[in-house]
Amino acid sequence: MVEITEVRIYKSKVNGAVKAYASVSLDNEFVVKGIKILEGEDGLWVSMPSRKGRDGSFQDIFHPTNKEAREKIVNAVLNAYKEQL
């Protein structure tokens, strides 16, 4: 499995649901930018980078292919965010 070698957090400058943005380095070879940390009714959650289609729907640009990989990324991002609070 790919190792997360770095997580960078960029706090949002605007008050709202988006609390911060994150970039994640994978194996010191790939960087995924545009990950969002959002606050909803049930607390913080992580949204993968996406783009809006012509029909108004959103499609992920990057996403993990299984639950374990998603949890690994989400946990790394949320832990890095909480460390900066």
C-alpha positions as CSV (number, residue, x, y, z in Angstrom):
1,M,0.0,0.0,0.0
2,V,1.1,3.6,-0.7
3,E,2.6,5.5,2.3
4,I,1.5,9.0,3.1
5,T,4.8,10.8,3.5
6,E,3.5,14.4,4.1
7,V,0.3,16.2,4.9
8,R,0.0,20.0,4.5
9,I,-2.9,21.9,5.9
10,Y,-4.0,25.3,4.6
11,K,-6.6,26.9,6.8
12,S,-9.5,28.6,5.1
13,K,-9.5,32.4,5.3
14,V,-13.3,32.6,5.2
15,N,-15.7,31.4,7.9
16,G,-18.0,28.7,6.6
17,A,-18.3,24.9,6.2
18,V,-14.8,24.6,4.7
19,K,-12.4,24.8,7.5
20,A,-9.2,24.0,5.6
21,Y,-7.6,22.5,2.5
22,A,-5.0,19.8,2.5
23,S,-2.4,18.3,0.2
24,V,-1.1,14.8,0.7
25,S,2.2,13.4,-0.6
26,L,2.2,9.7,-1.5
27,D,5.5,7.9,-1.4
28,N,7.3,11.2,-1.9
29,E,6.3,10.8,-5.6
30,F,2.8,12.1,-6.0
31,V,0.9,15.0,-4.5
32,V,-2.9,15.2,-4.2
33,K,-4.1,18.8,-3.8
34,G,-7.6,20.1,-3.3
35,I,-8.7,17.9,-0.4
36,K,-11.2,19.8,1.8
37,I,-11.8,19.6,5.5
38,L,-15.4,20.5,6.2
39,E,-17.5,20.8,9.3
40,G,-21.0,19.4,9.2
41,E,-23.7,18.6,11.7
42,D,-21.9,15.4,12.7
43,G,-18.4,17.0,13.0
44,L,-15.4,17.2,10.7
45,W,-15.2,15.2,7.5
46,V,-12.9,15.1,4.5
47,S,-13.9,15.6,0.8
48,M,-11.7,14.4,-2.0
49,P,-10.8,16.8,-4.9
50,S,-13.6,17.1,-7.4
51,R,-14.9,19.1,-10.3
52,K,-18.3,20.2,-11.2
53,G,-19.7,18.7,-14.4
54,R,-21.9,20.4,-17.0
55,D,-25.0,18.8,-15.4
56,G,-24.1,20.3,-12.1
57,S,-23.0,17.1,-10.4
58,F,-19.6,16.7,-8.8
59,Q,-17.2,14.0,-9.8
60,D,-14.1,13.1,-7.8
61,I,-10.8,13.7,-9.5
62,F,-8.9,11.6,-7.0
63,H,-10.4,8.9,-4.8
64,P,-9.1,5.8,-2.9
65,T,-10.3,2.5,-4.3
66,N,-11.1,0.8,-1.0
67,K,-12.3,1.6,2.5
68,E,-8.9,1.1,4.1
69,A,-7.1,3.5,1.8
70,R,-9.8,6.1,2.3
71,E,-9.6,5.8,6.1
72,K,-5.8,6.1,6.0
73,I,-6.0,9.4,4.1
74,V,-8.9,10.8,6.1
75,N,-7.2,10.0,9.4
76,A,-3.9,11.5,8.3
77,V,-5.6,14.7,7.1
78,L,-7.8,15.1,10.2
79,N,-4.9,14.4,12.6
80,A,-2.7,17.0,10.8
81,Y,-5.6,19.5,11.0
82,K,-6.2,18.9,14.7
83,E,-2.4,19.3,15.4
84,Q,-2.6,22.8,13.9
85,L,-5.6,24.0,16.0
